[in-house]
């Protein structure tokens, strides 16, 4: 009888479907040097695609959803409908991007294993965290240095 909580998904009555720990088989037989290079290049392309999608989540997708909401508000004259369209668009596009990134991450693991690396975990969490920090720093730089909140000593109109 299996009663170890780590072995049965935290339940003592059995395992929920789909909660088994992931167990990878041994490393596959190595292919030719050319095949390993091709798989390594494909892994790099998949990693670049995941990074690009992560970066889209921190700027272009929210801006596109705000634009869609503004167009809905302009066409209907209803601010509430514009906000609703923005939120629905944001929800659909962000979760769609996350689902696509998750699939790409699983493919990246498989391609890395085919290239001869003992890859057991994905890179999505690390990439998402790094892009969040980088985009936050870029926004802070833009807000403080480029846009500048201004000072109360200097008028923006040029007058006194």
PLY file of the C-alpha trace (Angstrom):
ply
format ascii 1.0
element vertex 160
property float x
property float y
property float z
element edge 159
property int vertex1
property int vertex2
end_header
0.00 0.00 0.00
1.39 3.37 -1.01
0.86 5.88 1.75
3.75 8.29 1.30
2.19 11.75 0.65
4.84 12.58 -1.94
4.02 9.39 -3.79
0.25 9.76 -3.97
-0.24 13.45 -4.69
-0.74 14.34 -1.01
-3.77 12.08 -0.64
-3.79 8.91 1.42
-6.68 7.41 -0.51
-4.97 7.14 -3.86
-3.65 9.30 -6.64
-5.62 11.77 -8.66
-5.31 11.15 -12.38
-2.42 12.99 -13.97
-0.54 13.77 -10.75
2.17 11.13 -10.95
5.73 12.41 -10.66
7.40 12.85 -14.03
10.00 10.17 -14.58
12.26 10.45 -17.55
13.85 7.40 -19.01
17.57 7.21 -19.36
19.24 9.49 -21.85
18.56 8.47 -25.44
21.36 7.18 -27.60
23.33 10.03 -28.96
22.84 10.82 -32.61
25.49 12.03 -34.98
27.34 15.26 -34.31
25.34 16.99 -37.06
22.04 15.82 -35.56
23.05 17.05 -32.10
23.98 20.44 -33.51
20.66 20.67 -35.35
18.77 19.76 -32.15
20.82 22.28 -30.19
20.00 25.00 -32.72
16.31 24.12 -32.58
16.47 24.30 -28.78
17.96 27.79 -29.08
15.17 28.86 -31.41
12.54 27.50 -29.02
14.18 29.36 -26.13
14.19 32.58 -28.18
10.49 32.10 -29.00
9.65 31.60 -25.31
11.60 34.75 -24.42
9.87 36.78 -27.14
6.43 35.63 -25.96
7.35 36.50 -22.36
8.39 39.98 -23.42
5.10 40.40 -25.29
3.25 39.74 -22.03
4.83 42.77 -20.35
3.98 45.47 -22.88
2.57 44.88 -26.35
-0.27 42.56 -25.30
-1.65 44.90 -22.59
-1.29 47.90 -24.90
-3.10 46.05 -27.71
-5.93 45.18 -25.32
-6.23 48.81 -24.21
-6.42 49.81 -27.87
-9.16 47.24 -28.51
-11.10 48.59 -25.54
-10.73 52.15 -26.77
-12.04 51.13 -30.19
-15.03 49.40 -28.59
-15.72 52.51 -26.50
-15.41 54.74 -29.58
-17.78 52.62 -31.67
-20.43 52.11 -28.99
-20.01 55.15 -26.77
-20.04 52.87 -23.71
-17.05 53.10 -21.38
-18.18 49.98 -19.53
-18.16 47.97 -22.75
-14.70 49.28 -23.58
-13.39 48.16 -20.18
-15.08 44.78 -20.59
-13.56 44.28 -24.05
-10.12 45.23 -22.68
-10.34 42.76 -19.80
-11.67 39.92 -21.94
-8.98 40.54 -24.55
-6.27 40.74 -21.90
-7.45 37.53 -20.25
-7.63 35.63 -23.53
-4.33 36.89 -24.95
-2.25 36.49 -21.78
-3.53 33.02 -20.97
-3.18 32.03 -24.63
0.44 33.23 -24.60
1.11 31.36 -21.36
-0.38 28.15 -22.76
1.74 28.49 -25.89
4.87 29.16 -23.82
4.18 26.07 -21.73
3.94 23.90 -24.85
7.13 25.43 -26.23
8.86 24.77 -22.91
7.91 21.09 -23.03
9.15 20.90 -26.62
12.39 22.62 -25.52
12.96 19.93 -22.87
12.49 17.18 -25.45
14.77 18.83 -28.00
17.47 19.41 -25.38
17.27 15.75 -24.40
17.52 14.77 -28.07
20.62 16.98 -28.33
22.27 14.87 -25.63
21.70 17.06 -22.54
20.23 15.62 -19.33
17.40 18.16 -19.31
14.71 17.41 -16.74
13.17 20.81 -16.04
12.05 23.62 -18.26
13.26 27.17 -18.47
9.88 28.93 -18.53
9.87 29.94 -14.86
13.35 31.42 -15.01
12.69 33.22 -18.29
9.39 34.63 -17.03
11.03 35.91 -13.84
13.99 37.44 -15.68
11.75 39.20 -18.22
9.59 40.53 -15.37
12.62 42.05 -13.63
14.10 43.44 -16.85
10.80 45.01 -17.94
10.24 46.49 -14.47
13.72 48.05 -14.55
13.14 49.40 -18.07
9.79 50.87 -17.04
11.34 52.45 -13.94
14.13 53.97 -16.07
11.61 55.30 -18.58
9.35 56.70 -15.86
12.06 58.35 -13.78
14.67 59.39 -16.34
13.07 59.70 -19.77
9.53 60.74 -18.99
10.41 62.30 -15.67
7.78 63.12 -13.10
9.12 66.67 -13.23
9.75 69.12 -10.50
7.53 71.72 -8.93
10.28 74.35 -9.33
10.17 74.39 -13.12
6.99 74.97 -15.07
6.40 72.82 -18.14
4.67 75.68 -19.96
7.73 77.90 -19.88
5.89 80.56 -17.90
6.22 81.40 -14.24
0 1
1 2
2 3
3 4
4 5
5 6
6 7
7 8
8 9
9 10
10 11
11 12
12 13
13 14
14 15
15 16
16 17
17 18
18 19
19 20
20 21
21 22
22 23
23 24
24 25
25 26
26 27
27 28
28 29
29 30
30 31
31 32
32 33
33 34
34 35
35 36
36 37
37 38
38 39
39 40
40 41
41 42
42 43
43 44
44 45
45 46
46 47
47 48
48 49
49 50
50 51
51 52
52 53
53 54
54 55
55 56
56 57
57 58
58 59
59 60
60 61
61 62
62 63
63 64
64 65
65 66
66 67
67 68
68 69
69 70
70 71
71 72
72 73
73 74
74 75
75 76
76 77
77 78
78 79
79 80
80 81
81 82
82 83
83 84
84 85
85 86
86 87
87 88
88 89
89 90
90 91
91 92
92 93
93 94
94 95
95 96
96 97
97 98
98 99
99 100
100 101
101 102
102 103
103 104
104 105
105 106
106 107
107 108
108 109
109 110
110 111
111 112
112 113
113 114
114 115
115 116
116 117
117 118
118 119
119 120
120 121
121 122
122 123
123 124
124 125
125 126
126 127
127 128
128 129
129 130
130 131
131 132
132 133
133 134
134 135
135 136
136 137
137 138
138 139
139 140
140 141
141 142
142 143
143 144
144 145
145 146
146 147
147 148
148 149
149 150
150 151
151 152
152 153
153 154
154 155
155 156
156 157
157 158
158 159
